[in-house]
């Protein structure tokens, strides 16, 4: 496996190419840190972009949902799909309105999804989807039963045509603006968890596990 994913005509960045990244590990890190992806597709000339959860196993991204889901049923036909994720790391405040920006890490995946028919792969995918939210959670909870598996559609999307785009660092102003009496810099952003709130119907003797008490992304 090569360190970089080779860019294609569709994934090669044209504008601000210096922000483009094709490093496999960087792409995987972004995918593993983000929670939600946005799935773009077209049906009968109508474009849709649907937010949903996902999981990754190696070079495959998994999507799942109800077997009745319009999005999944259409993707299962092999139509083109565009999946995106983004992490916002900071607000970049420049001296001019024009140069305000954000520091971010994003990934775009292009391709066609396929239905996961094999039961073992389906369980592996659902485990990845569960542990993507809370690591090791799958081992603590009840696994899906046959009825639940039947009601769940899982799709696989190969991470072949994929790229990342990243911005870091301070604002970049026009040279003459650096003397303006205006504060400029970066406001860092991060995701922070509050203490867990137990289900009102939880048995009183059950305490929140460590991964709930000390959650960090």
ABEGO torsion letter per residue (X at the ends): XBABBBBBAAABBABGAAABBABAAAAAAAAAABABBBBBBBBGGBBBBBBBBBBBBEABBBBBEBAABAAAAAAAAGBBBBBBBBBBABBBBBABAAABBBBBBBBBBBEBBBBBABAAAAAAAAAAAAAAABBGAAAABBBBBAAAAAABBBBBBBBABBBBBBBBEBBBBBAAAAABBBBBEBBBBBBBBBBBBBBAABBAABBBBAAAAABBX
